Amino acid sequence: MKIIILGTAWPYRGGLATFNERLARQFQDEGHDVQIWTFTLQYPAILFPGKTQYTSDPAPKNLQIDRRLNSCNPFNWLRIARQLKRLQPDVLICCYWMAFFAPLYGTICRIVKRNRHTRCVALVHNMFPHEKSVLDKLFAPYFVHSQDAFVALSESVVKDIHTLTNAPATSSPHPIYDHYGARLSKEDACARIGLNPDKQYMLFFGLVRAYKGLDLLLDAMGKLKDTLPNVNLLIAGEFYEDEDKYRQQIAQEGLTERVIIRNEFIPDGELAAYFGASDLIVQPYKSATQSGVTQVAFHFEKPILVTNVGGLGEIVHHGKMGYAVTPDAQEIASSIEDYFSHHRQQDFTAYLQKEKLHYGWNKLTMAFKNIL
Protein backbone atom coordinates (compact mmCIF):
# COMPACT_ATOMS: atom_id res chain seq x y z
CA MET A 1 0.00 0.00 0.00
CA LYS A 2 0.90 3.63 -0.38
CA ILE A 3 0.55 5.11 3.10
CA ILE A 4 0.87 8.73 4.17
CA ILE A 5 1.00 9.55 7.86
CA LEU A 6 -0.09 13.03 8.96
CA GLY A 7 1.37 13.99 12.31
CA THR A 8 4.33 15.13 14.31
CA ALA A 9 7.81 13.86 13.44
CA TRP A 10 11.38 15.11 13.18
CA PRO A 11 12.45 17.90 13.66
CA TYR A 12 9.84 17.97 16.42
CA ARG A 13 10.72 16.21 19.64
CA GLY A 14 8.81 13.97 22.00
CA GLY A 15 7.16 10.60 22.29
CA LEU A 16 4.51 11.19 19.62
CA ALA A 17 7.13 12.09 17.02
CA THR A 18 9.13 9.02 17.98
CA PHE A 19 5.98 6.89 17.74
CA ASN A 20 5.13 8.04 14.21
CA GLU A 21 8.66 7.48 12.98
CA ARG A 22 8.79 3.97 14.43
CA LEU A 23 5.37 3.13 12.97
CA ALA A 24 6.46 4.36 9.53
CA ARG A 25 9.58 2.23 9.74
CA GLN A 26 7.52 -0.85 10.58
CA PHE A 27 5.22 -0.30 7.59
CA GLN A 28 8.32 0.12 5.42
CA ASP A 29 9.82 -3.10 6.72
CA GLU A 30 6.61 -4.85 5.66
CA GLY A 31 7.03 -3.60 2.09
CA HIS A 32 4.76 -0.56 2.01
CA ASP A 33 5.50 2.85 0.48
CA VAL A 34 5.38 5.24 3.44
CA GLN A 35 5.74 8.98 3.89
CA ILE A 36 5.26 11.21 6.94
CA TRP A 37 3.90 14.69 6.34
CA THR A 38 4.64 16.74 9.42
CA PHE A 39 4.34 20.36 10.44
CA THR A 40 5.95 23.58 9.36
CA LEU A 41 4.05 25.04 12.31
CA GLN A 42 2.87 22.61 14.97
CA TYR A 43 1.91 24.87 17.89
CA PRO A 44 2.03 28.65 17.96
CA ALA A 45 4.71 29.61 20.48
CA ILE A 46 2.11 31.23 22.73
CA LEU A 47 0.34 27.87 23.18
CA PHE A 48 3.46 25.79 23.84
CA PRO A 49 4.40 25.62 27.54
CA GLY A 50 7.84 24.03 27.11
CA LYS A 51 11.26 25.42 26.29
CA THR A 52 11.37 24.24 22.67
CA GLN A 53 9.32 22.12 20.29
CA TYR A 54 12.40 20.94 18.41
CA THR A 55 14.92 18.15 18.87
CA SER A 56 18.67 18.52 18.47
CA ASP A 57 18.95 14.93 17.22
CA PRO A 58 19.79 14.31 13.55
CA ALA A 59 17.03 13.33 11.14
CA PRO A 60 16.14 9.63 11.25
CA LYS A 61 17.71 7.69 8.42
CA ASN A 62 15.78 6.05 5.60
CA LEU A 63 12.47 7.78 6.33
CA GLN A 64 10.74 10.28 4.07
CA ILE A 65 9.59 13.12 6.30
CA ASP A 66 8.20 16.22 4.60
CA ARG A 67 7.33 19.40 6.47
CA ARG A 68 4.06 20.59 4.93
CA LEU A 69 1.33 21.13 7.53
CA ASN A 70 0.50 24.45 9.16
CA SER A 71 -1.84 23.85 12.09
CA CYS A 72 -3.21 27.42 12.03
CA ASN A 73 -3.61 28.19 8.32
CA PRO A 74 -6.82 26.96 6.64
CA PHE A 75 -5.46 27.88 3.21
CA ASN A 76 -2.61 25.44 3.87
CA TRP A 77 -5.13 22.74 4.78
CA LEU A 78 -6.96 23.19 1.48
CA ARG A 79 -3.74 23.10 -0.52
CA ILE A 80 -2.50 19.95 1.25
CA ALA A 81 -5.90 18.31 0.80
CA ARG A 82 -5.84 18.92 -2.95
CA GLN A 83 -2.32 17.51 -3.18
CA LEU A 84 -3.30 14.37 -1.30
CA LYS A 85 -6.47 13.96 -3.32
CA ARG A 86 -4.38 13.92 -6.52
CA LEU A 87 -1.72 11.59 -5.04
CA GLN A 88 -4.38 9.02 -4.10
CA PRO A 89 -2.63 7.23 -1.25
CA ASP A 90 -4.34 3.99 -0.31
CA VAL A 91 -4.38 4.98 3.36
CA LEU A 92 -4.13 8.34 5.08
CA ILE A 93 -3.33 7.95 8.79
CA CYS A 94 -4.14 10.98 10.95
CA CYS A 95 -2.29 10.89 14.26
CA TYR A 96 -4.67 12.49 16.73
CA TRP A 97 -4.00 13.47 20.32
CA MET A 98 -5.85 16.74 20.98
CA ALA A 99 -8.76 18.74 19.60
CA PHE A 100 -6.52 21.62 18.51
CA PHE A 101 -5.67 19.56 15.40
CA ALA A 102 -9.23 18.44 14.64
CA PRO A 103 -10.04 21.23 12.14
CA LEU A 104 -6.88 20.55 10.16
CA TYR A 105 -7.39 16.78 9.96
CA GLY A 106 -11.15 16.99 9.50
CA THR A 107 -10.88 19.44 6.60
CA ILE A 108 -8.13 17.53 4.83
CA CYS A 109 -9.85 14.16 5.07
CA ARG A 110 -13.21 15.40 3.85
CA ILE A 111 -11.59 16.68 0.65
CA VAL A 112 -9.19 13.77 0.11
CA LYS A 113 -11.96 11.18 0.29
CA ARG A 114 -13.64 12.73 -2.73
CA ASN A 115 -11.13 10.81 -4.85
CA ARG A 116 -13.12 7.67 -3.92
CA HIS A 117 -9.91 5.77 -3.32
CA THR A 118 -8.15 6.94 -0.16
CA ARG A 119 -9.31 5.59 3.18
CA CYS A 120 -8.76 7.76 6.24
CA VAL A 121 -7.87 5.91 9.43
CA ALA A 122 -7.27 7.79 12.66
CA LEU A 123 -4.55 6.69 15.03
CA VAL A 124 -5.96 7.99 18.30
CA HIS A 125 -3.69 8.45 21.31
CA ASN A 126 -6.27 10.44 23.29
CA MET A 127 -9.81 11.05 22.12
CA PHE A 128 -10.28 13.47 24.99
CA PRO A 129 -7.31 15.16 26.65
CA HIS A 130 -6.28 14.74 30.26
CA GLU A 131 -6.85 18.46 30.80
CA LYS A 132 -10.32 19.24 29.49
CA SER A 133 -11.00 22.09 27.09
CA VAL A 134 -14.02 23.64 25.42
CA LEU A 135 -12.39 22.63 22.13
CA ASP A 136 -13.16 18.97 22.85
CA LYS A 137 -16.90 19.45 22.35
CA LEU A 138 -16.53 21.94 19.52
CA PHE A 139 -13.86 20.27 17.38
CA ALA A 140 -13.58 16.56 18.20
CA PRO A 141 -16.84 15.55 16.43
CA TYR A 142 -15.74 17.40 13.28
CA PHE A 143 -12.61 15.27 13.18
CA VAL A 144 -14.29 12.00 14.10
CA HIS A 145 -16.92 12.22 11.37
CA SER A 146 -14.24 12.68 8.70
CA GLN A 147 -12.67 9.28 9.40
CA ASP A 148 -13.47 5.85 7.99
CA ALA A 149 -12.08 3.90 10.94
CA PHE A 150 -10.05 4.21 14.12
CA VAL A 151 -7.10 2.48 15.74
CA ALA A 152 -6.49 3.24 19.41
CA LEU A 153 -3.85 2.05 21.84
CA SER A 154 -6.19 1.04 24.65
CA GLU A 155 -9.76 -0.13 25.08
CA SER A 156 -10.53 2.93 27.19
CA VAL A 157 -9.87 5.14 24.15
CA VAL A 158 -12.06 2.92 21.95
CA LYS A 159 -14.89 3.54 24.43
CA ASP A 160 -14.29 7.28 24.17
CA ILE A 161 -14.40 7.10 20.36
CA HIS A 162 -17.68 5.23 20.47
CA THR A 163 -19.29 8.06 22.42
CA LEU A 164 -18.99 10.09 19.21
CA THR A 165 -19.37 7.57 16.38
CA ASN A 166 -20.30 3.99 15.52
CA ALA A 167 -17.56 3.74 12.89
CA PRO A 168 -15.21 0.74 13.14
CA ALA A 169 -12.66 1.09 15.93
CA THR A 170 -10.14 -1.32 17.35
CA SER A 171 -7.33 -1.23 19.87
CA SER A 172 -3.82 -2.58 19.83
CA PRO A 173 -1.52 -2.09 22.83
CA HIS A 174 1.16 0.57 22.59
CA PRO A 175 4.19 -1.25 21.14
CA ILE A 176 7.53 -1.26 22.89
CA TYR A 177 9.95 1.51 22.05
CA ASP A 178 12.75 -0.82 20.99
CA HIS A 179 15.22 1.58 19.42
CA TYR A 180 16.82 3.16 22.48
CA GLY A 181 19.77 0.82 22.58
CA ALA A 182 20.83 -1.92 24.96
CA ARG A 183 20.36 -1.98 28.71
CA LEU A 184 23.13 -0.52 30.82
CA SER A 185 24.32 -1.90 34.11
CA LYS A 186 23.28 0.18 37.09
CA GLU A 187 26.90 1.16 37.72
CA ASP A 188 27.46 2.40 34.17
CA ALA A 189 24.09 4.16 34.07
CA CYS A 190 24.67 5.97 37.37
CA ALA A 191 28.14 7.03 36.28
CA ARG A 192 26.71 8.63 33.13
CA ILE A 193 24.16 10.78 34.95
CA GLY A 194 25.99 11.43 38.21
CA LEU A 195 24.14 9.19 40.66
CA ASN A 196 25.34 6.94 43.47
CA PRO A 197 24.96 3.28 42.40
CA ASP A 198 24.70 2.21 46.04
CA LYS A 199 21.35 3.98 46.33
CA GLN A 200 18.00 2.69 45.11
CA TYR A 201 16.03 4.89 42.72
CA MET A 202 12.47 5.26 41.59
CA LEU A 203 12.07 7.09 38.29
CA PHE A 204 9.27 9.52 37.48
CA PHE A 205 9.92 10.19 33.80
CA GLY A 206 8.47 12.60 31.26
CA LEU A 207 6.76 15.96 31.18
CA VAL A 208 5.51 17.03 34.59
CA ARG A 209 1.84 17.94 34.41
CA ALA A 210 -0.87 17.99 37.08
CA TYR A 211 -2.67 14.85 35.87
CA LYS A 212 0.49 12.75 36.23
CA GLY A 213 0.19 12.73 40.00
CA LEU A 214 3.68 13.66 41.11
CA ASP A 215 2.11 15.13 44.25
CA LEU A 216 0.68 11.69 45.09
CA LEU A 217 4.10 10.11 44.69
CA LEU A 218 5.75 12.69 46.94
CA ASP A 219 3.03 12.12 49.53
CA ALA A 220 3.71 8.37 49.32
CA MET A 221 7.43 8.92 49.71
CA GLY A 222 6.83 10.99 52.81
CA LYS A 223 5.10 7.98 54.36
CA LEU A 224 8.12 5.77 53.58
CA LYS A 225 11.07 8.00 54.38
CA ASP A 226 11.84 6.17 57.63
CA THR A 227 11.05 2.61 56.52
CA LEU A 228 12.97 2.82 53.20
CA PRO A 229 15.91 5.11 53.98
CA ASN A 230 17.94 4.06 50.91
CA VAL A 231 15.18 4.69 48.34
CA ASN A 232 15.36 7.95 46.39
CA LEU A 233 13.23 9.54 43.69
CA LEU A 234 14.59 10.74 40.37
CA ILE A 235 12.32 13.18 38.50
CA ALA A 236 13.49 13.46 34.90
CA GLY A 237 11.47 15.67 32.61
CA GLU A 238 10.50 19.20 31.79
CA PHE A 239 8.02 20.88 34.12
CA TYR A 240 4.92 22.17 32.36
CA GLU A 241 3.69 23.75 35.58
CA ASP A 242 5.17 25.46 38.63
CA GLU A 243 8.23 23.56 39.84
CA ASP A 244 8.32 25.51 43.11
CA LYS A 245 5.01 23.96 44.17
CA TYR A 246 6.64 20.54 44.12
CA ARG A 247 9.84 21.74 45.76
CA GLN A 248 7.75 23.12 48.63
CA GLN A 249 6.04 19.76 49.02
CA ILE A 250 9.42 17.99 48.95
CA ALA A 251 10.64 20.24 51.76
CA GLN A 252 7.45 19.79 53.79
CA GLU A 253 7.74 16.00 53.52
CA GLY A 254 11.39 16.12 54.63
CA LEU A 255 12.61 14.69 51.32
CA THR A 256 15.07 17.37 50.21
CA GLU A 257 18.02 14.95 50.29
CA ARG A 258 16.01 12.11 48.73
CA VAL A 259 14.64 13.70 45.55
CA ILE A 260 16.74 14.54 42.49
CA ILE A 261 15.11 16.85 39.93
CA ARG A 262 16.33 17.10 36.34
CA ASN A 263 13.99 19.76 34.94
CA GLU A 264 14.85 19.27 31.28
CA PHE A 265 13.75 17.34 28.25
CA ILE A 266 15.70 14.07 28.25
CA PRO A 267 17.01 13.30 24.76
CA ASP A 268 16.70 9.80 23.32
CA GLY A 269 20.40 9.12 23.73
CA GLU A 270 20.17 9.45 27.51
CA LEU A 271 17.17 7.20 28.15
CA ALA A 272 19.29 4.10 28.63
CA ALA A 273 21.14 5.82 31.47
CA TYR A 274 18.05 7.10 33.27
CA PHE A 275 16.20 3.80 33.05
CA GLY A 276 19.34 1.78 33.73
CA ALA A 277 19.98 3.67 36.96
CA SER A 278 16.44 3.06 38.19
CA ASP A 279 15.05 0.15 40.19
CA LEU A 280 11.36 0.96 39.74
CA ILE A 281 9.49 3.13 37.23
CA VAL A 282 6.55 4.95 38.85
CA GLN A 283 3.58 6.45 37.01
CA PRO A 284 1.11 7.68 39.65
CA TYR A 285 -1.25 9.22 37.09
CA LYS A 286 -4.64 10.60 38.11
CA SER A 287 -5.96 10.10 34.57
CA ALA A 288 -4.52 8.42 31.51
CA THR A 289 -5.17 6.59 28.28
CA GLN A 290 -1.86 4.81 27.78
CA SER A 291 1.74 5.84 28.14
CA GLY A 292 4.90 5.53 26.10
CA VAL A 293 6.89 5.60 29.34
CA THR A 294 5.48 2.18 30.21
CA GLN A 295 6.74 0.80 26.93
CA VAL A 296 10.21 2.26 27.43
CA ALA A 297 10.24 0.49 30.80
CA PHE A 298 9.28 -2.74 28.99
CA HIS A 299 12.19 -2.28 26.61
CA PHE A 300 14.68 -1.82 29.44
CA GLU A 301 12.98 -4.58 31.48
CA LYS A 302 12.26 -2.36 34.45
CA PRO A 303 9.39 -3.15 36.84
CA ILE A 304 6.62 -0.57 36.83
CA LEU A 305 4.12 0.89 39.27
CA VAL A 306 1.12 2.47 37.56
CA THR A 307 -2.25 3.65 38.74
CA ASN A 308 -5.20 1.72 37.38
CA VAL A 309 -6.59 4.55 35.23
CA GLY A 310 -7.30 4.56 31.51
CA GLY A 311 -5.40 1.78 29.78
CA LEU A 312 -2.40 1.63 32.11
CA GLY A 313 -3.73 -1.30 34.09
CA GLU A 314 -4.47 -3.24 30.88
CA ILE A 315 -0.82 -4.14 30.36
CA VAL A 316 0.80 -3.98 33.82
CA HIS A 317 -0.02 -7.30 35.47
CA HIS A 318 -0.37 -6.56 39.16
CA GLY A 319 2.01 -8.48 41.37
CA LYS A 320 3.86 -10.09 38.46
CA MET A 321 5.74 -7.33 36.66
CA GLY A 322 4.83 -4.41 38.85
CA TYR A 323 1.76 -2.89 40.41
CA ALA A 324 -1.52 -1.40 39.20
CA VAL A 325 -3.13 0.48 42.08
CA THR A 326 -5.71 3.19 42.63
CA PRO A 327 -4.42 6.79 42.48
CA ASP A 328 -4.10 6.98 46.25
CA ALA A 329 -0.93 7.92 48.11
CA GLN A 330 -1.33 5.18 50.73
CA GLU A 331 -1.80 2.44 48.11
CA ILE A 332 1.17 3.74 46.16
CA ALA A 333 3.27 3.76 49.33
CA SER A 334 2.22 0.20 50.24
CA SER A 335 3.26 -1.12 46.81
CA ILE A 336 6.59 0.70 46.91
CA GLU A 337 7.27 -0.75 50.36
CA ASP A 338 6.34 -4.24 49.17
CA TYR A 339 8.65 -3.97 46.17
CA PHE A 340 11.76 -2.84 48.01
CA SER A 341 11.22 -4.67 51.30
CA HIS A 342 10.59 -8.02 49.62
CA HIS A 343 13.20 -7.61 46.88
CA ARG A 344 10.77 -8.18 44.00
CA GLN A 345 13.03 -6.86 41.23
CA GLN A 346 14.47 -10.16 40.06
CA ASP A 347 11.12 -11.97 39.80
CA PHE A 348 9.36 -9.02 38.19
CA THR A 349 12.15 -8.57 35.66
CA ALA A 350 12.01 -12.25 34.68
CA TYR A 351 8.27 -11.93 34.03
CA LEU A 352 8.82 -8.73 32.01
CA GLN A 353 11.36 -10.42 29.77
CA LYS A 354 8.67 -12.84 28.61
CA GLU A 355 5.76 -10.41 28.56
CA LYS A 356 7.50 -7.81 26.39
CA LEU A 357 7.48 -10.25 23.46
CA HIS A 358 3.73 -9.58 23.03
CA TYR A 359 4.19 -5.90 22.17
CA GLY A 360 5.82 -5.83 18.75
CA TRP A 361 5.12 -3.11 16.20
CA ASN A 362 3.83 -5.73 13.78
CA LYS A 363 0.82 -6.14 16.09
CA LEU A 364 -0.09 -2.49 15.52
CA THR A 365 0.33 -2.60 11.74
CA MET A 366 -1.81 -5.74 11.71
CA ALA A 367 -4.54 -3.83 13.54
CA PHE A 368 -4.55 -1.28 10.72
CA LYS A 369 -4.69 -3.99 8.08
CA ASN A 370 -7.50 -5.85 9.85
CA ILE A 371 -9.70 -2.79 10.22
CA LEU A 372 -9.08 -1.80 6.60
C-alpha positions in Angstrom: 0.0 0.0 0.0 0.9 3.6 -0.4 0.6 5.1 3.1 0.9 8.7 4.2 1.0 9.6 7.9 -0.1 13.0 9.0 1.4 14.0 12.3 4.3 15.1 14.3 7.8 13.9 13.4 11.4 15.1 13.2 12.4 17.9 13.7 9.8 18.0 16.4 10.7 16.2 19.6 8.8 14.0 22.0 7.2 10.6 22.3 4.5 11.2 19.6 7.1 12.1 17.0 9.1 9.0 18.0 6.0 6.9 17.7 5.1 8.0 14.2 8.7 7.5 13.0 8.8 4.0 14.4 5.4 3.1 13.0 6.5 4.4 9.5 9.6 2.2 9.7 7.5 -0.9 10.6 5.2 -0.3 7.6 8.3 0.1 5.4 9.8 -3.1 6.7 6.6 -4.9 5.7 7.0 -3.6 2.1 4.8 -0.6 2.0 5.5 2.8 0.5 5.4 5.2 3.4 5.7 9.0 3.9 5.3 11.2 6.9 3.9 14.7 6.3 4.6 16.7 9.4 4.3 20.4 10.4 6.0 23.6 9.4 4.1 25.0 12.3 2.9 22.6 15.0 1.9 24.9 17.9 2.0 28.7 18.0 4.7 29.6 20.5 2.1 31.2 22.7 0.3 27.9 23.2 3.5 25.8 23.8 4.4 25.6 27.5 7.8 24.0 27.1 11.3 25.4 26.3 11.4 24.2 22.7 9.3 22.1 20.3 12.4 20.9 18.4 14.9 18.1 18.9 18.7 18.5 18.5 18.9 14.9 17.2 19.8 14.3 13.6 17.0 13.3 11.1 16.1 9.6 11.2 17.7 7.7 8.4 15.8 6.1 5.6 12.5 7.8 6.3 10.7 10.3 4.1 9.6 13.1 6.3 8.2 16.2 4.6 7.3 19.4 6.5 4.1 20.6 4.9 1.3 21.1 7.5 0.5 24.4 9.2 -1.8 23.9 12.1 -3.2 27.4 12.0 -3.6 28.2 8.3 -6.8 27.0 6.6 -5.5 27.9 3.2 -2.6 25.4 3.9 -5.1 22.7 4.8 -7.0 23.2 1.5 -3.7 23.1 -0.5 -2.5 20.0 1.3 -5.9 18.3 0.8 -5.8 18.9 -2.9 -2.3 17.5 -3.2 -3.3 14.4 -1.3 -6.5 14.0 -3.3 -4.4 13.9 -6.5 -1.7 11.6 -5.0 -4.4 9.0 -4.1 -2.6 7.2 -1.3 -4.3 4.0 -0.3 -4.4 5.0 3.4 -4.1 8.3 5.1 -3.3 8.0 8.8 -4.1 11.0 10.9 -2.3 10.9 14.3 -4.7 12.5 16.7 -4.0 13.5 20.3 -5.8 16.7 21.0 -8.8 18.7 19.6 -6.5 21.6 18.5 -5.7 19.6 15.4 -9.2 18.4 14.6 -10.0 21.2 12.1 -6.9 20.5 10.2 -7.4 16.8 10.0 -11.1 17.0 9.5 -10.9 19.4 6.6 -8.1 17.5 4.8 -9.8 14.2 5.1 -13.2 15.4 3.8 -11.6 16.7 0.7 -9.2 13.8 0.1 -12.0 11.2 0.3 -13.6 12.7 -2.7 -11.1 10.8 -4.8 -13.1 7.7 -3.9 -9.9 5.8 -3.3 -8.2 6.9 -0.2 -9.3 5.6 3.2 -8.8 7.8 6.2 -7.9 5.9 9.4 -7.3 7.8 12.7 -4.5 6.7 15.0 -6.0 8.0 18.3 -3.7 8.5 21.3 -6.3 10.4 23.3 -9.8 11.0 22.1 -10.3 13.5 25.0 -7.3 15.2 26.6 -6.3 14.7 30.3 -6.8 18.5 30.8 -10.3 19.2 29.5 -11.0 22.1 27.1 -14.0 23.6 25.4 -12.4 22.6 22.1 -13.2 19.0 22.9 -16.9 19.4 22.4 -16.5 21.9 19.5 -13.9 20.3 17.4 -13.6 16.6 18.2 -16.8 15.6 16.4 -15.7 17.4 13.3 -12.6 15.3 13.2 -14.3 12.0 14.1 -16.9 12.2 11.4 -14.2 12.7 8.7 -12.7 9.3 9.4 -13.5 5.9 8.0 -12.1 3.9 10.9 -10.0 4.2 14.1 -7.1 2.5 15.7 -6.5 3.2 19.4 -3.8 2.1 21.8 -6.2 1.0 24.6 -9.8 -0.1 25.1 -10.5 2.9 27.2 -9.9 5.1 24.1 -12.1 2.9 22.0 -14.9 3.5 24.4 -14.3 7.3 24.2 -14.4 7.1 20.4 -17.7 5.2 20.5 -19.3 8.1 22.4 -19.0 10.1 19.2 -19.4 7.6 16.4 -20.3 4.0 15.5 -17.6 3.7 12.9 -15.2 0.7 13.1 -12.7 1.1 15.9 -10.1 -1.3 17.4 -7.3 -1.2 19.9 -3.8 -2.6 19.8 -1.5 -2.1 22.8 1.2 0.6 22.6 4.2 -1.2 21.1 7.5 -1.3 22.9 10.0 1.5 22.1 12.7 -0.8 21.0 15.2 1.6 19.4 16.8 3.2 22.5 19.8 0.8 22.6 20.8 -1.9 25.0 20.4 -2.0 28.7 23.1 -0.5 30.8 24.3 -1.9 34.1 23.3 0.2 37.1 26.9 1.2 37.7 27.5 2.4 34.2 24.1 4.2 34.1 24.7 6.0 37.4 28.1 7.0 36.3 26.7 8.6 33.1 24.2 10.8 35.0 26.0 11.4 38.2 24.1 9.2 40.7 25.3 6.9 43.5 25.0 3.3 42.4 24.7 2.2 46.0 21.4 4.0 46.3 18.0 2.7 45.1 16.0 4.9 42.7 12.5 5.3 41.6 12.1 7.1 38.3 9.3 9.5 37.5 9.9 10.2 33.8 8.5 12.6 31.3 6.8 16.0 31.2 5.5 17.0 34.6 1.8 17.9 34.4 -0.9 18.0 37.1 -2.7 14.9 35.9 0.5 12.8 36.2 0.2 12.7 40.0 3.7 13.7 41.1 2.1 15.1 44.2 0.7 11.7 45.1 4.1 10.1 44.7 5.7 12.7 46.9 3.0 12.1 49.5 3.7 8.4 49.3 7.4 8.9 49.7 6.8 11.0 52.8 5.1 8.0 54.4 8.1 5.8 53.6 11.1 8.0 54.4 11.8 6.2 57.6 11.1 2.6 56.5 13.0 2.8 53.2 15.9 5.1 54.0 17.9 4.1 50.9 15.2 4.7 48.3 15.4 7.9 46.4 13.2 9.5 43.7 14.6 10.7 40.4 12.3 13.2 38.5 13.5 13.5 34.9 11.5 15.7 32.6 10.5 19.2 31.8 8.0 20.9 34.1 4.9 22.2 32.4 3.7 23.7 35.6 5.2 25.5 38.6 8.2 23.6 39.8 8.3 25.5 43.1 5.0 24.0 44.2 6.6 20.5 44.1 9.8 21.7 45.8 7.8 23.1 48.6 6.0 19.8 49.0 9.4 18.0 49.0 10.6 20.2 51.8 7.5 19.8 53.8 7.7 16.0 53.5 11.4 16.1 54.6 12.6 14.7 51.3 15.1 17.4 50.2 18.0 14.9 50.3 16.0 12.1 48.7 14.6 13.7 45.6 16.7 14.5 42.5 15.1 16.8 39.9 16.3 17.1 36.3 14.0 19.8 34.9 14.8 19.3 31.3 13.8 17.3 28.2 15.7 14.1 28.3 17.0 13.3 24.8 16.7 9.8 23.3 20.4 9.1 23.7 20.2 9.4 27.5 17.2 7.2 28.1 19.3 4.1 28.6 21.1 5.8 31.5 18.1 7.1 33.3 16.2 3.8 33.0 19.3 1.8 33.7 20.0 3.7 37.0 16.4 3.1 38.2 15.1 0.2 40.2 11.4 1.0 39.7 9.5 3.1 37.2 6.6 4.9 38.8 3.6 6.5 37.0 1.1 7.7 39.7 -1.3 9.2 37.1 -4.6 10.6 38.1 -6.0 10.1 34.6 -4.5 8.4 31.5 -5.2 6.6 28.3 -1.9 4.8 27.8 1.7 5.8 28.1 4.9 5.5 26.1 6.9 5.6 29.3 5.5 2.2 30.2 6.7 0.8 26.9 10.2 2.3 27.4 10.2 0.5 30.8 9.3 -2.7 29.0 12.2 -2.3 26.6 14.7 -1.8 29.4 13.0 -4.6 31.5 12.3 -2.4 34.5 9.4 -3.1 36.8 6.6 -0.6 36.8 4.1 0.9 39.3 1.1 2.5 37.6 -2.3 3.7 38.7 -5.2 1.7 37.4 -6.6 4.5 35.2 -7.3 4.6 31.5 -5.4 1.8 29.8 -2.4 1.6 32.1 -3.7 -1.3 34.1 -4.5 -3.2 30.9 -0.8 -4.1 30.4 0.8 -4.0 33.8 0.0 -7.3 35.5 -0.4 -6.6 39.2 2.0 -8.5 41.4 3.9 -10.1 38.5 5.7 -7.3 36.7 4.8 -4.4 38.8 1.8 -2.9 40.4 -1.5 -1.4 39.2 -3.1 0.5 42.1 -5.7 3.2 42.6 -4.4 6.8 42.5 -4.1 7.0 46.3 -0.9 7.9 48.1 -1.3 5.2 50.7 -1.8 2.4 48.1 1.2 3.7 46.2 3.3 3.8 49.3 2.2 0.2 50.2 3.3 -1.1 46.8 6.6 0.7 46.9 7.3 -0.7 50.4 6.3 -4.2 49.2 8.7 -4.0 46.2 11.8 -2.8 48.0 11.2 -4.7 51.3 10.6 -8.0 49.6 13.2 -7.6 46.9 10.8 -8.2 44.0 13.0 -6.9 41.2 14.5 -10.2 40.1 11.1 -12.0 39.8 9.4 -9.0 38.2 12.2 -8.6 35.7 12.0 -12.2 34.7 8.3 -11.9 34.0 8.8 -8.7 32.0 11.4 -10.4 29.8 8.7 -12.8 28.6 5.8 -10.4 28.6 7.5 -7.8 26.4 7.5 -10.3 23.5 3.7 -9.6 23.0 4.2 -5.9 22.2 5.8 -5.8 18.7 5.1 -3.1 16.2 3.8 -5.7 13.8 0.8 -6.1 16.1 -0.1 -2.5 15.5 0.3 -2.6 11.7 -1.8 -5.7 11.7 -4.5 -3.8 13.5 -4.5 -1.3 10.7 -4.7 -4.0 8.1 -7.5 -5.9 9.8 -9.7 -2.8 10.2 -9.1 -1.8 6.6 
